[in-house]
Amino acid sequence: MSGADREGGGAPDEPGLRQALKQAASALKASGVPFALVGGYALWAQGAPEPEHDVDFAVPEEEVEAAAAALAAAGFELERPPEDWLFKAHLGTAMVDVLHRLQGRRVDRALLEQSGEQEILGLRMPVMQPTEIMSAKLASLSEHYCDFAPLLSVARAVREQLDWQRLRSEAEEQPFAEAFLRLTERLGISPPA
């Protein structure tokens, strides 16, 4: 069951995240800024558990200021954190991260064009493919952050949609990602290598 189908079910809508998702996507669409829903809500749209922390969108690096202007005009309060790969937009207590790099990889139009369009919460928008998102999540694993629990629930929920061969190939020489993928195999989540 996709997130679009689960609009009324599941966990309560933690501090207006669904409303922030709709309002941000609507503002970005109206402005003509190329974008895609990424992160936990993109995976939720594919059947993963609903995130509780924030909403993530990706925009091309050259469109960051246009995206910021569109969200500010739609009532979001902007925050420029020290990290130079995103800005944050707040709608009440709900937070939207707008990224222009994913794990060091510059977001460009070609990457966004790989996204499939989906209806989420009554609004059609581009949604990044699960393999692309999982690839970025695996690349972020390190000795400073290595929590497999949330990744396991996501991998289990979208396993039929993941390109496991690609993920294994990209994980070579990344011991934490390799360990995670080996664990998914041992648990029967992923097919044997």
SVG drawing of the C-alpha trace seen along z (x, -y; Angstrom):
<svg xmlns="http://www.w3.org/2000/svg" viewBox="-9 -36 46 52">
<polyline fill="none" stroke="black" stroke-width="0.4" points="0.0,0.0 1.5,-3.3 1.6,-6.5 -0.8,-8.0 -3.3,-5.3 -2.7,-5.7 -3.6,-9.3 -6.1,-8.7 -4.4,-5.7 -1.3,-4.9 0.4,-6.9 -0.9,-10.3 0.4,-13.1 3.3,-14.3 3.5,-18.0 1.9,-18.8 4.5,-17.0 1.9,-16.0 0.6,-19.5 4.2,-20.8 4.9,-18.2 1.8,-19.3 2.4,-23.0 6.1,-22.8 5.4,-20.6 2.6,-22.9 4.9,-26.0 7.8,-24.3 5.5,-23.1 3.9,-26.6 7.3,-28.3 8.6,-25.9 11.6,-24.9 12.6,-21.3 12.3,-19.1 11.7,-15.6 10.5,-14.2 13.3,-12.3 14.1,-10.7 11.7,-9.1 8.5,-10.4 9.5,-9.3 10.0,-5.8 6.7,-6.1 5.0,-6.8 6.4,-3.4 5.1,-1.6 7.7,-2.2 6.9,-3.4 5.9,-7.1 8.8,-9.3 8.3,-11.4 11.1,-13.9 11.0,-15.9 10.2,-16.1 13.0,-16.1 13.0,-17.5 15.9,-17.7 16.4,-20.6 19.3,-21.4 22.1,-23.4 21.5,-26.3 17.8,-26.5 18.4,-26.8 17.6,-30.5 14.5,-30.1 13.3,-27.3 13.9,-29.3 12.0,-32.2 9.0,-30.0 8.8,-28.4 9.2,-31.8 6.4,-33.2 4.3,-30.1 4.6,-31.0 7.7,-28.9 10.3,-30.4 13.8,-29.7 16.9,-28.6 20.4,-28.4 22.3,-25.9 26.1,-25.6 25.9,-22.6 26.3,-23.8 24.3,-21.1 20.8,-22.1 18.5,-24.7 15.6,-24.2 12.1,-25.5 9.7,-25.5 6.0,-25.6 5.0,-25.8 6.7,-22.9 7.1,-20.9 10.5,-21.0 11.3,-20.6 14.9,-20.0 15.7,-21.2 18.8,-19.4 21.0,-20.2 23.5,-17.5 22.9,-13.9 25.8,-12.3 28.2,-14.6 26.6,-14.1 25.4,-17.3 21.7,-17.2 21.1,-18.0 18.2,-17.9 19.3,-14.5 19.1,-13.0 15.7,-14.5 14.4,-13.3 14.9,-9.7 12.1,-10.3 8.7,-8.8 5.6,-11.0 3.2,-9.9 0.1,-11.2 0.8,-11.8 -1.9,-13.3 -3.9,-14.4 -1.0,-16.2 1.0,-14.8 4.8,-15.3 8.1,-13.7 9.3,-11.1 12.9,-9.7 13.2,-6.0 13.8,-3.8 17.1,-2.4 18.5,-6.0 17.4,-6.9 18.6,-3.6 22.0,-4.1 22.4,-7.5 21.3,-6.1 23.9,-3.3 26.6,-5.7 25.9,-7.7 26.7,-4.8 29.9,-5.2 31.4,-4.7 29.7,-8.0 26.3,-6.8 25.4,-3.1 21.8,-2.5 20.5,0.4 17.1,0.6 15.3,-2.1 17.0,-1.0 15.9,2.6 12.2,1.6 12.6,-0.5 14.4,2.3 11.8,4.8 8.9,2.5 10.4,1.7 12.5,4.7 10.8,5.7 11.5,2.2 15.2,2.1 18.0,2.9 20.0,5.1 22.7,5.8 23.4,2.1 23.3,1.5 25.9,4.3 28.1,2.9 28.0,-0.6 28.7,0.8 32.0,2.4 34.8,0.8 32.1,-0.6 32.2,1.8 29.1,0.5 27.0,0.7 28.4,4.1 27.5,5.3 24.0,3.9 23.5,5.7 24.8,8.9 22.4,8.6 19.5,8.1 20.5,11.3 20.8,13.3 17.3,12.1 15.8,13.0 15.0,9.4 17.3,9.3 17.9,12.1 21.2,14.0 24.2,12.2"/>
</svg>
